Amino acid sequence: MTTNIVERAKTTPATPLAEYIGFRCPKQMMVGLKTYAVSHGLDHSAVIRALIAEGCERHGINIKGY
């Protein structure tokens, strides 16, 4: 799964961001996400988007916009 998230984060096309959606998370989660991102040479926002996209696909949520 690690490789899948890293590859998804690296290969997701740069599309215009439509809206800012923020969320609160525990400090341990924030540190883990940022550490993971840095260790893979990614921005933590890209990692979070990749994780959300994977979760949406698993639950049948259409994220393609059509």
CHARMM-style PDB file with segment names, atoms N, HN, CA, C and O in Angstrom:
ATOM      1  N   MET     1       0.812  -1.190   0.000  1.00  0.00      PROA
ATOM      2  CA  MET     1       0.000   0.000   0.000  1.00  0.00      PROA
ATOM      3  C   MET     1       0.860   1.260   0.000  1.00  0.00      PROA
ATOM      4  O   MET     1       0.478   2.260  -0.608  1.00  0.00      PROA
ATOM      5  N   THR     2       1.985   1.234   0.653  1.00  0.00      PROA
ATOM      6  HN  THR     2       2.295   0.422   1.148  1.00  0.00      PROA
ATOM      7  CA  THR     2       2.853   2.405   0.702  1.00  0.00      PROA
ATOM      8  C   THR     2       3.232   2.862  -0.690  1.00  0.00      PROA
ATOM      9  O   THR     2       3.127   4.047  -1.006  1.00  0.00      PROA
ATOM     10  N   THR     3       3.670   1.939  -1.522  1.00  0.00      PROA
ATOM     11  HN  THR     3       3.755   0.977  -1.266  1.00  0.00      PROA
ATOM     12  CA  THR     3       4.069   2.295  -2.878  1.00  0.00      PROA
ATOM     13  C   THR     3       2.900   2.869  -3.642  1.00  0.00      PROA
ATOM     14  O   THR     3       3.071   3.819  -4.406  1.00  0.00      PROA
ATOM     15  N   ASN     4       1.700   2.309  -3.453  1.00  0.00      PROA
ATOM     16  HN  ASN     4       1.561   1.537  -2.832  1.00  0.00      PROA
ATOM     17  CA  ASN     4       0.524   2.792  -4.147  1.00  0.00      PROA
ATOM     18  C   ASN     4       0.271   4.259  -3.824  1.00  0.00      PROA
ATOM     19  O   ASN     4       0.010   5.048  -4.732  1.00  0.00      PROA
ATOM     20  N   ILE     5       0.341   4.638  -2.574  1.00  0.00      PROA
ATOM     21  HN  ILE     5       0.553   3.997  -1.835  1.00  0.00      PROA
ATOM     22  CA  ILE     5       0.091   6.027  -2.174  1.00  0.00      PROA
ATOM     23  C   ILE     5       1.189   6.929  -2.728  1.00  0.00      PROA
ATOM     24  O   ILE     5       0.897   8.008  -3.244  1.00  0.00      PROA
ATOM     25  N   VAL     6       2.438   6.504  -2.628  1.00  0.00      PROA
ATOM     26  HN  VAL     6       2.674   5.628  -2.209  1.00  0.00      PROA
ATOM     27  CA  VAL     6       3.543   7.312  -3.139  1.00  0.00      PROA
ATOM     28  C   VAL     6       3.397   7.500  -4.642  1.00  0.00      PROA
ATOM     29  O   VAL     6       3.533   8.616  -5.144  1.00  0.00      PROA
ATOM     30  N   GLU     7       3.121   6.422  -5.362  1.00  0.00      PROA
ATOM     31  HN  GLU     7       3.010   5.516  -4.955  1.00  0.00      PROA
ATOM     32  CA  GLU     7       2.955   6.529  -6.814  1.00  0.00      PROA
ATOM     33  C   GLU     7       1.758   7.396  -7.176  1.00  0.00      PROA
ATOM     34  O   GLU     7       1.830   8.209  -8.097  1.00  0.00      PROA
ATOM     35  N   ARG     8       0.665   7.224  -6.455  1.00  0.00      PROA
ATOM     36  HN  ARG     8       0.607   6.563  -5.706  1.00  0.00      PROA
ATOM     37  CA  ARG     8      -0.525   8.040  -6.734  1.00  0.00      PROA
ATOM     38  C   ARG     8      -0.209   9.511  -6.496  1.00  0.00      PROA
ATOM     39  O   ARG     8      -0.579  10.363  -7.305  1.00  0.00      PROA
ATOM     40  N   ALA     9       0.469   9.816  -5.397  1.00  0.00      PROA
ATOM     41  HN  ALA     9       0.769   9.124  -4.741  1.00  0.00      PROA
ATOM     42  CA  ALA     9       0.801  11.207  -5.077  1.00  0.00      PROA
ATOM     43  C   ALA     9       1.740  11.813  -6.113  1.00  0.00      PROA
ATOM     44  O   ALA     9       1.633  12.994  -6.442  1.00  0.00      PROA
ATOM     45  N   LYS    10       2.662  10.999  -6.625  1.00  0.00      PROA
ATOM     46  HN  LYS    10       2.750  10.039  -6.357  1.00  0.00      PROA
ATOM     47  CA  LYS    10       3.628  11.504  -7.604  1.00  0.00      PROA
ATOM     48  C   LYS    10       3.041  11.621  -9.003  1.00  0.00      PROA
ATOM     49  O   LYS    10       3.486  12.459  -9.787  1.00  0.00      PROA
ATOM     50  N   THR    11       2.051  10.797  -9.331  1.00  0.00      PROA
ATOM     51  HN  THR    11       1.689  10.116  -8.694  1.00  0.00      PROA
ATOM     52  CA  THR    11       1.561  10.757 -10.704  1.00  0.00      PROA
ATOM     53  C   THR    11       0.202  11.412 -10.903  1.00  0.00      PROA
ATOM     54  O   THR    11      -0.290  11.474 -12.030  1.00  0.00      PROA
ATOM     55  N   THR    12      -0.411  11.898  -9.836  1.00  0.00      PROA
ATOM     56  HN  THR    12      -0.012  11.847  -8.921  1.00  0.00      PROA
ATOM     57  CA  THR    12      -1.697  12.569  -9.981  1.00  0.00      PROA
ATOM     58  C   THR    12      -1.471  13.853 -10.764  1.00  0.00      PROA
ATOM     59  O   THR    12      -0.634  14.676 -10.394  1.00  0.00      PROA
ATOM     60  N   PRO    13      -2.224  14.020 -11.853  1.00  0.00      PROA
ATOM     61  CA  PRO    13      -2.021  15.230 -12.655  1.00  0.00      PROA
ATOM     62  C   PRO    13      -2.326  16.483 -11.849  1.00  0.00      PROA
ATOM     63  O   PRO    13      -3.229  16.503 -11.012  1.00  0.00      PROA
ATOM     64  N   ALA    14      -1.566  17.509 -12.115  1.00  0.00      PROA
ATOM     65  HN  ALA    14      -0.832  17.493 -12.794  1.00  0.00      PROA
ATOM     66  CA  ALA    14      -1.759  18.770 -11.397  1.00  0.00      PROA
ATOM     67  C   ALA    14      -2.968  19.490 -11.989  1.00  0.00      PROA
ATOM     68  O   ALA    14      -2.863  20.181 -13.002  1.00  0.00      PROA
ATOM     69  N   THR    15      -4.094  19.316 -11.351  1.00  0.00      PROA
ATOM     70  HN  THR    15      -4.180  18.755 -10.528  1.00  0.00      PROA
ATOM     71  CA  THR    15      -5.307  19.995 -11.782  1.00  0.00      PROA
ATOM     72  C   THR    15      -5.556  21.186 -10.873  1.00  0.00      PROA
ATOM     73  O   THR    15      -5.106  21.196  -9.727  1.00  0.00      PROA
ATOM     74  N   PRO    16      -6.260  22.178 -11.363  1.00  0.00      PROA
ATOM     75  CA  PRO    16      -6.531  23.328 -10.501  1.00  0.00      PROA
ATOM     76  C   PRO    16      -7.320  22.903  -9.259  1.00  0.00      PROA
ATOM     77  O   PRO    16      -8.260  22.113  -9.348  1.00  0.00      PROA
ATOM     78  N   LEU    17      -6.935  23.424  -8.139  1.00  0.00      PROA
ATOM     79  HN  LEU    17      -6.172  24.066  -8.068  1.00  0.00      PROA
ATOM     80  CA  LEU    17      -7.641  23.104  -6.907  1.00  0.00      PROA
ATOM     81  C   LEU    17      -8.863  24.015  -6.815  1.00  0.00      PROA
ATOM     82  O   LEU    17      -8.744  25.239  -6.876  1.00  0.00      PROA
ATOM     83  N   ALA    18     -10.032  23.409  -6.668  1.00  0.00      PROA
ATOM     84  HN  ALA    18     -10.130  22.415  -6.619  1.00  0.00      PROA
ATOM     85  CA  ALA    18     -11.282  24.154  -6.704  1.00  0.00      PROA
ATOM     86  C   ALA    18     -11.599  24.841  -5.383  1.00  0.00      PROA
ATOM     87  O   ALA    18     -12.146  25.944  -5.373  1.00  0.00      PROA
ATOM     88  N   GLU    19     -11.266  24.208  -4.288  1.00  0.00      PROA
ATOM     89  HN  GLU    19     -10.821  23.312  -4.297  1.00  0.00      PROA
ATOM     90  CA  GLU    19     -11.663  24.743  -2.997  1.00  0.00      PROA
ATOM     91  C   GLU    19     -10.734  24.204  -1.919  1.00  0.00      PROA
ATOM     92  O   GLU    19     -10.226  23.087  -2.015  1.00  0.00      PROA
ATOM     93  N   TYR    20     -10.527  25.006  -0.910  1.00  0.00      PROA
ATOM     94  HN  TYR    20     -10.940  25.914  -0.833  1.00  0.00      PROA
ATOM     95  CA  TYR    20      -9.741  24.562   0.231  1.00  0.00      PROA
ATOM     96  C   TYR    20     -10.671  23.849   1.207  1.00  0.00      PROA
ATOM     97  O   TYR    20     -11.697  24.396   1.611  1.00  0.00      PROA
ATOM     98  N   ILE    21     -10.310  22.651   1.573  1.00  0.00      PROA
ATOM     99  HN  ILE    21      -9.477  22.208   1.245  1.00  0.00      PROA
ATOM    100  CA  ILE    21     -11.046  21.916   2.604  1.00  0.00      PROA
ATOM    101  C   ILE    21     -10.035  21.551   3.676  1.00  0.00      PROA
ATOM    102  O   ILE    21      -9.135  20.746   3.437  1.00  0.00      PROA
ATOM    103  N   GLY    22     -10.177  22.126   4.829  1.00  0.00      PROA
ATOM    104  HN  GLY    22     -10.908  22.780   5.023  1.00  0.00      PROA
ATOM    105  CA  GLY    22      -9.276  21.839   5.937  1.00  0.00      PROA
ATOM    106  C   GLY    22      -9.930  20.874   6.905  1.00  0.00      PROA
ATOM    107  O   GLY    22     -11.154  20.751   6.939  1.00  0.00      PROA
ATOM    108  N   PHE    23      -9.127  20.201   7.678  1.00  0.00      PROA
ATOM    109  HN  PHE    23      -8.132  20.301   7.650  1.00  0.00      PROA
ATOM    110  CA  PHE    23      -9.669  19.329   8.710  1.00  0.00      PROA
ATOM    111  C   PHE    23      -8.708  19.299   9.887  1.00  0.00      PROA
ATOM    112  O   PHE    23      -7.507  19.523   9.739  1.00  0.00      PROA
ATOM    113  N   ARG    24      -9.242  19.028  11.012  1.00  0.00      PROA
ATOM    114  HN  ARG    24     -10.218  18.846  11.133  1.00  0.00      PROA
ATOM    115  CA  ARG    24      -8.421  18.913  12.217  1.00  0.00      PROA
ATOM    116  C   ARG    24      -8.066  17.441  12.421  1.00  0.00      PROA
ATOM    117  O   ARG    24      -8.884  16.549  12.197  1.00  0.00      PROA
ATOM    118  N   CYS    25      -6.849  17.216  12.844  1.00  0.00      PROA
ATOM    119  HN  CYS    25      -6.184  17.941  13.026  1.00  0.00      PROA
ATOM    120  CA  CYS    25      -6.431  15.848  13.122  1.00  0.00      PROA
ATOM    121  C   CYS    25      -5.535  15.873  14.359  1.00  0.00      PROA
ATOM    122  O   CYS    25      -4.981  16.911  14.721  1.00  0.00      PROA
ATOM    123  N   PRO    26      -5.406  14.722  14.993  1.00  0.00      PROA
ATOM    124  CA  PRO    26      -4.521  14.656  16.165  1.00  0.00      PROA
ATOM    125  C   PRO    26      -3.078  14.973  15.771  1.00  0.00      PROA
ATOM    126  O   PRO    26      -2.663  14.724  14.639  1.00  0.00      PROA
ATOM    127  N   LYS    27      -2.332  15.518  16.710  1.00  0.00      PROA
ATOM    128  HN  LYS    27      -2.670  15.720  17.629  1.00  0.00      PROA
ATOM    129  CA  LYS    27      -0.952  15.895  16.440  1.00  0.00      PROA
ATOM    130  C   LYS    27      -0.131  14.711  15.928  1.00  0.00      PROA
ATOM    131  O   LYS    27       0.696  14.870  15.030  1.00  0.00      PROA
ATOM    132  N   GLN    28      -0.359  13.518  16.501  1.00  0.00      PROA
ATOM    133  HN  GLN    28      -1.031  13.389  17.231  1.00  0.00      PROA
ATOM    134  CA  GLN    28       0.395  12.338  16.081  1.00  0.00      PROA
ATOM    135  C   GLN    28       0.139  12.036  14.603  1.00  0.00      PROA
ATOM    136  O   GLN    28       1.054  11.641  13.880  1.00  0.00      PROA
ATOM    137  N   MET    29      -1.109  12.221  14.156  1.00  0.00      PROA
ATOM    138  HN  MET    29      -1.852  12.541  14.743  1.00  0.00      PROA
ATOM    139  CA  MET    29      -1.434  11.977  12.750  1.00  0.00      PROA
ATOM    140  C   MET    29      -0.731  12.996  11.860  1.00  0.00      PROA
ATOM    141  O   MET    29      -0.173  12.639  10.823  1.00  0.00      PROA
ATOM    142  N   MET    30      -0.758  14.266  12.266  1.00  0.00      PROA
ATOM    143  HN  MET    30      -1.212  14.556  13.109  1.00  0.00      PROA
ATOM    144  CA  MET    30      -0.102  15.316  11.501  1.00  0.00      PROA
ATOM    145  C   MET    30       1.394  15.037  11.362  1.00  0.00      PROA
ATOM    146  O   MET    30       1.961  15.137  10.274  1.00  0.00      PROA
ATOM    147  N   VAL    31       2.014  14.688  12.474  1.00  0.00      PROA
ATOM    148  HN  VAL    31       1.553  14.607  13.358  1.00  0.00      PROA
ATOM    149  CA  VAL    31       3.453  14.395  12.447  1.00  0.00      PROA
ATOM    150  C   VAL    31       3.722  13.194  11.545  1.00  0.00      PROA
ATOM    151  O   VAL    31       4.671  13.203  10.761  1.00  0.00      PROA
ATOM    152  N   GLY    32       2.887  12.162  11.656  1.00  0.00      PROA
ATOM    153  HN  GLY    32       2.116  12.155  12.293  1.00  0.00      PROA
ATOM    154  CA  GLY    32       3.059  10.981  10.813  1.00  0.00      PROA
ATOM    155  C   GLY    32       2.911  11.289   9.334  1.00  0.00      PROA
ATOM    156  O   GLY    32       3.707  10.824   8.520  1.00  0.00      PROA
ATOM    157  N   LEU    33       1.891  12.075   8.978  1.00  0.00      PROA
ATOM    158  HN  LEU    33       1.244  12.453   9.639  1.00  0.00      PROA
ATOM    159  CA  LEU    33       1.679  12.437   7.574  1.00  0.00      PROA
ATOM    160  C   LEU    33       2.836  13.270   7.025  1.00  0.00      PROA
ATOM    161  O   LEU    33       3.322  13.021   5.922  1.00  0.00      PROA
ATOM    162  N   LYS    34       3.268  14.251   7.797  1.00  0.00      PROA
ATOM    163  HN  LYS    34       2.874  14.454   8.693  1.00  0.00      PROA
ATOM    164  CA  LYS    34       4.371  15.106   7.341  1.00  0.00      PROA
ATOM    165  C   LYS    34       5.686  14.342   7.259  1.00  0.00      PROA
ATOM    166  O   LYS    34       6.470  14.550   6.333  1.00  0.00      PROA
ATOM    167  N   THR    35       5.928  13.467   8.218  1.00  0.00      PROA
ATOM    168  HN  THR    35       5.291  13.298   8.971  1.00  0.00      PROA
ATOM    169  CA  THR    35       7.150  12.657   8.199  1.00  0.00      PROA
ATOM    170  C   THR    35       7.148  11.723   7.000  1.00  0.00      PROA
ATOM    171  O   THR    35       8.157  11.588   6.308  1.00  0.00      PROA
ATOM    172  N   TYR    36       6.012  11.078   6.756  1.00  0.00      PROA
ATOM    173  HN  TYR    36       5.193  11.188   7.318  1.00  0.00      PROA
ATOM    174  CA  TYR    36       5.880  10.181   5.599  1.00  0.00      PROA
ATOM    175  C   TYR    36       6.138  10.940   4.305  1.00  0.00      PROA
ATOM    176  O   TYR    36       6.867  10.472   3.431  1.00  0.00      PROA
ATOM    177  N   ALA    37       5.531  12.118   4.196  1.00  0.00      PROA
ATOM    178  HN  ALA    37       4.939  12.499   4.906  1.00  0.00      PROA
ATOM    179  CA  ALA    37       5.690  12.915   2.978  1.00  0.00      PROA
ATOM    180  C   ALA    37       7.155  13.300   2.751  1.00  0.00      PROA
ATOM    181  O   ALA    37       7.681  13.134   1.651  1.00  0.00      PROA
ATOM    182  N   VAL    38       7.798  13.806   3.778  1.00  0.00      PROA
ATOM    183  HN  VAL    38       7.370  13.941   4.672  1.00  0.00      PROA
ATOM    184  CA  VAL    38       9.196  14.228   3.656  1.00  0.00      PROA
ATOM    185  C   VAL    38      10.086  13.046   3.306  1.00  0.00      PROA
ATOM    186  O   VAL    38      10.995  13.174   2.485  1.00  0.00      PROA
ATOM    187  N   SER    39       9.833  11.905   3.918  1.00  0.00      PROA
ATOM    188  HN  SER    39       9.094  11.801   4.585  1.00  0.00      PROA
ATOM    189  CA  SER    39      10.689  10.736   3.673  1.00  0.00      PROA
ATOM    190  C   SER    39      10.539  10.198   2.257  1.00  0.00      PROA
ATOM    191  O   SER    39      11.397   9.455   1.781  1.00  0.00      PROA
ATOM    192  N   HSD    40       9.441  10.572   1.572  1.00  0.00      PROA
ATOM    193  HN  HSD    40       8.744  11.176   1.958  1.00  0.00      PROA
ATOM    194  CA  HSD    40       9.236  10.146   0.189  1.00  0.00      PROA
ATOM    195  C   HSD    40       9.376  11.300  -0.800  1.00  0.00      PROA
ATOM    196  O   HSD    40       9.056  11.149  -1.980  1.00  0.00      PROA
ATOM    197  N   GLY    41       9.848  12.441  -0.328  1.00  0.00      PROA
ATOM    198  HN  GLY    41      10.108  12.563   0.630  1.00  0.00      PROA
ATOM    199  CA  GLY    41      10.071  13.588  -1.196  1.00  0.00      PROA
ATOM    200  C   GLY    41       8.793  14.204  -1.735  1.00  0.00      PROA
ATOM    201  O   GLY    41       8.760  14.681  -2.869  1.00  0.00      PROA
ATOM    202  N   LEU    42       7.738  14.196  -0.926  1.00  0.00      PROA
ATOM    203  HN  LEU    42       7.765  13.808  -0.005  1.00  0.00      PROA
ATOM    204  CA  LEU    42       6.448  14.712  -1.354  1.00  0.00      PROA
ATOM    205  C   LEU    42       5.978  15.823  -0.424  1.00  0.00      PROA
ATOM    206  O   LEU    42       6.477  15.981   0.691  1.00  0.00      PROA
ATOM    207  N   ASP    43       5.016  16.582  -0.908  1.00  0.00      PROA
ATOM    208  HN  ASP    43       4.611  16.454  -1.813  1.00  0.00      PROA
ATOM    209  CA  ASP    43       4.326  17.552  -0.069  1.00  0.00      PROA
ATOM    210  C   ASP    43       3.243  16.813   0.708  1.00  0.00      PROA
ATOM    211  O   ASP    43       2.605  15.911   0.165  1.00  0.00      PROA
ATOM    212  N   HSD    44       3.030  17.176   1.956  1.00  0.00      PROA
ATOM    213  HN  HSD    44       3.549  17.909   2.397  1.00  0.00      PROA
ATOM    214  CA  HSD    44       2.035  16.437   2.749  1.00  0.00      PROA
ATOM    215  C   HSD    44       0.632  16.578   2.156  1.00  0.00      PROA
ATOM    216  O   HSD    44      -0.193  15.679   2.324  1.00  0.00      PROA
ATOM    217  N   SER    45       0.348  17.663   1.480  1.00  0.00      PROA
ATOM    218  HN  SER    45       1.018  18.393   1.343  1.00  0.00      PROA
ATOM    219  CA  SER    45      -0.962  17.816   0.834  1.00  0.00      PROA
ATOM    220  C   SER    45      -1.173  16.775  -0.257  1.00  0.00      PROA
ATOM    221  O   SER    45      -2.281  16.267  -0.425  1.00  0.00      PROA
ATOM    222  N   ALA    46      -0.122  16.457  -0.992  1.00  0.00      PROA
ATOM    223  HN  ALA    46       0.778  16.870  -0.855  1.00  0.00      PROA
ATOM    224  CA  ALA    46      -0.229  15.435  -2.044  1.00  0.00      PROA
ATOM    225  C   ALA    46      -0.514  14.070  -1.436  1.00  0.00      PROA
ATOM    226  O   ALA    46      -1.299  13.297  -1.986  1.00  0.00      PROA
ATOM    227  N   VAL    47       0.111  13.770  -0.316  1.00  0.00      PROA
ATOM    228  HN  VAL    47       0.749  14.397   0.130  1.00  0.00      PROA
ATOM    229  CA  VAL    47      -0.125  12.495   0.363  1.00  0.00      PROA
ATOM    230  C   VAL    47      -1.569  12.421   0.855  1.00  0.00      PROA
ATOM    231  O   VAL    47      -2.232  11.397   0.689  1.00  0.00      PROA
ATOM    232  N   ILE    48      -2.048  13.493   1.453  1.00  0.00      PROA
ATOM    233  HN  ILE    48      -1.508  14.324   1.588  1.00  0.00      PROA
ATOM    234  CA  ILE    48      -3.418  13.507   1.963  1.00  0.00      PROA
ATOM    235  C   ILE    48      -4.404  13.348   0.806  1.00  0.00      PROA
ATOM    236  O   ILE    48      -5.357  12.577   0.921  1.00  0.00      PROA
ATOM    237  N   ARG    49      -4.196  14.064  -0.310  1.00  0.00      PROA
ATOM    238  HN  ARG    49      -3.421  14.690  -0.403  1.00  0.00      PROA
ATOM    239  CA  ARG    49      -5.087  13.921  -1.473  1.00  0.00      PROA
ATOM    240  C   ARG    49      -5.068  12.492  -1.998  1.00  0.00      PROA
ATOM    241  O   ARG    49      -6.115  11.954  -2.360  1.00  0.00      PROA
ATOM    242  N   ALA    50      -3.901  11.876  -2.045  1.00  0.00      PROA
ATOM    243  HN  ALA    50      -3.051  12.313  -1.751  1.00  0.00      PROA
ATOM    244  CA  ALA    50      -3.805  10.498  -2.536  1.00  0.00      PROA
ATOM    245  C   ALA    50      -4.553   9.536  -1.617  1.00  0.00      PROA
ATOM    246  O   ALA    50      -5.245   8.636  -2.093  1.00  0.00      PROA
ATOM    247  N   LEU    51      -4.419   9.720  -0.309  1.00  0.00      PROA
ATOM    248  HN  LEU    51      -3.857  10.451   0.078  1.00  0.00      PROA
ATOM    249  CA  LEU    51      -5.129   8.863   0.644  1.00  0.00      PROA
ATOM    250  C   LEU    51      -6.642   9.048   0.537  1.00  0.00      PROA
ATOM    251  O   LEU    51      -7.394   8.074   0.580  1.00  0.00      PROA
ATOM    252  N   ILE    52      -7.082  10.291   0.399  1.00  0.00      PROA
ATOM    253  HN  ILE    52      -6.470  11.082   0.364  1.00  0.00      PROA
ATOM    254  CA  ILE    52      -8.519  10.549   0.263  1.00  0.00      PROA
ATOM    255  C   ILE    52      -9.039   9.963  -1.043  1.00  0.00      PROA
ATOM    256  O   ILE    52     -10.110   9.356  -1.063  1.00  0.00      PROA
ATOM    257  N   ALA    53      -8.296  10.135  -2.135  1.00  0.00      PROA
ATOM    258  HN  ALA    53      -7.426  10.627  -2.119  1.00  0.00      PROA
ATOM    259  CA  ALA    53      -8.722   9.588  -3.426  1.00  0.00      PROA
ATOM    260  C   ALA    53      -8.855   8.070  -3.363  1.00  0.00      PROA
ATOM    261  O   ALA    53      -9.813   7.507  -3.892  1.00  0.00      PROA
ATOM    262  N   GLU    54      -7.903   7.411  -2.721  1.00  0.00      PROA
ATOM    263  HN  GLU    54      -7.124   7.868  -2.292  1.00  0.00      PROA
ATOM    264  CA  GLU    54      -7.968   5.956  -2.598  1.00  0.00      PROA
ATOM    265  C   GLU    54      -9.181   5.534  -1.767  1.00  0.00      PROA
ATOM    266  O   GLU    54      -9.876   4.579  -2.114  1.00  0.00      PROA
ATOM    267  N   GLY    55      -9.427   6.247  -0.679  1.00  0.00      PROA
ATOM    268  HN  GLY    55      -8.862   7.023  -0.398  1.00  0.00      PROA
ATOM    269  CA  GLY    55     -10.589   5.943   0.158  1.00  0.00      PROA
ATOM    270  C   GLY    55     -11.897   6.156  -0.592  1.00  0.00      PROA
ATOM    271  O   GLY    55     -12.826   5.361  -0.453  1.00  0.00      PROA
ATOM    272  N   CYS    56     -11.979   7.219  -1.382  1.00  0.00      PROA
ATOM    273  HN  CYS    56     -11.224   7.865  -1.494  1.00  0.00      PROA
ATOM    274  CA  CYS    56     -13.188   7.478  -2.173  1.00  0.00      PROA
ATOM    275  C   CYS    56     -13.441   6.350  -3.167  1.00  0.00      PROA
ATOM    276  O   CYS    56     -14.571   5.885  -3.313  1.00  0.00      PROA
ATOM    277  N   GLU    57     -12.394   5.919  -3.842  1.00  0.00      PROA
ATOM    278  HN  GLU    57     -11.476   6.297  -3.724  1.00  0.00      PROA
ATOM    279  CA  GLU    57     -12.543   4.818  -4.807  1.00  0.00      PROA
ATOM    280  C   GLU    57     -13.020   3.545  -4.116  1.00  0.00      PROA
ATOM    281  O   GLU    57     -13.880   2.839  -4.642  1.00  0.00      PROA
ATOM    282  N   ARG    58     -12.477   3.254  -2.963  1.00  0.00      PROA
ATOM    283  HN  ARG    58     -11.778   3.827  -2.535  1.00  0.00      PROA
ATOM    284  CA  ARG    58     -12.883   2.052  -2.218  1.00  0.00      PROA
ATOM    285  C   ARG    58     -14.353   2.079  -1.826  1.00  0.00      PROA
ATOM    286  O   ARG    58     -15.004   1.037  -1.743  1.00  0.00      PROA
ATOM    287  N   HSD    59     -14.872   3.285  -1.583  1.00  0.00      PROA
ATOM    288  HN  HSD    59     -14.344   4.131  -1.650  1.00  0.00      PROA
ATOM    289  CA  HSD    59     -16.256   3.423  -1.127  1.00  0.00      PROA
ATOM    290  C   HSD    59     -17.215   3.811  -2.244  1.00  0.00      PROA
ATOM    291  O   HSD    59     -18.375   4.131  -1.983  1.00  0.00      PROA
ATOM    292  N   GLY    60     -16.742   3.787  -3.479  1.00  0.00      PROA
ATOM    293  HN  GLY    60     -15.800   3.528  -3.691  1.00  0.00      PROA
ATOM    294  CA  GLY    60     -17.601   4.056  -4.622  1.00  0.00      PROA
ATOM    295  C   GLY    60     -17.998   5.510  -4.789  1.00  0.00      PROA
ATOM    296  O   GLY    60     -19.031   5.802  -5.390  1.00  0.00      PROA
ATOM    297  N   ILE    61     -17.203   6.421  -4.272  1.00  0.00      PROA
ATOM    298  HN  ILE    61     -16.363   6.184  -3.784  1.00  0.00      PROA
ATOM    299  CA  ILE    61     -17.489   7.845  -4.412  1.00  0.00      PROA
ATOM    300  C   ILE    61     -16.835   8.351  -5.692  1.00  0.00      PROA
ATOM    301  O   ILE    61     -15.631   8.184  -5.891  1.00  0.00      PROA
ATOM    302  N   ASN    62     -17.635   8.972  -6.559  1.00  0.00      PROA
ATOM    303  HN  ASN    62     -18.613   9.107  -6.398  1.00  0.00      PROA
ATOM    304  CA  ASN    62     -17.139   9.470  -7.836  1.00  0.00      PROA
ATOM    305  C   ASN    62     -16.308  10.746  -7.604  1.00  0.00      PROA
ATOM    306  O   ASN    62     -16.842  11.773  -7.185  1.00  0.00      PROA
ATOM    307  N   ILE    63     -15.023  10.668  -7.875  1.00  0.00      PROA
ATOM    308  HN  ILE    63     -14.589   9.833  -8.216  1.00  0.00      PROA
ATOM    309  CA  ILE    63     -14.166  11.834  -7.719  1.00  0.00      PROA
ATOM    310  C   ILE    63     -13.666  12.354  -9.062  1.00  0.00      PROA
ATOM    311  O   ILE    63     -12.834  13.260  -9.113  1.00  0.00      PROA
ATOM    312  N   LYS    64     -14.168  11.784 -10.137  1.00  0.00      PROA
ATOM    313  HN  LYS    64     -14.844  11.048 -10.096  1.00  0.00      PROA
ATOM    314  CA  LYS    64     -13.735  12.187 -11.480  1.00  0.00      PROA
ATOM    315  C   LYS    64     -14.430  13.459 -11.954  1.00  0.00      PROA
ATOM    316  O   LYS    64     -13.941  14.121 -12.869  1.00  0.00      PROA
ATOM    317  N   GLY    65     -15.549  13.807 -11.354  1.00  0.00      PROA
ATOM    318  HN  GLY    65     -15.946  13.268 -10.610  1.00  0.00      PROA
ATOM    319  CA  GLY    65     -16.235  15.028 -11.720  1.00  0.00      PROA
ATOM    320  C   GLY    65     -17.219  14.884 -12.872  1.00  0.00      PROA
ATOM    321  O   GLY    65     -17.747  15.875 -13.376  1.00  0.00      PROA
ATOM    322  N   TYR    66     -17.458  13.666 -13.279  1.00  0.00      PROA
ATOM    323  HN  TYR    66     -17.029  12.860 -12.870  1.00  0.00      PROA
ATOM    324  CA  TYR    66     -18.438  13.448 -14.357  1.00  0.00      PROA
ATOM    325  C   TYR    66     -19.219  12.189 -14.088  1.00  0.00      PROA
ATOM    326  OT1 TYR    66     -20.094  11.825 -14.874  1.00  0.00      PROA
TER     327      TYR     66
END
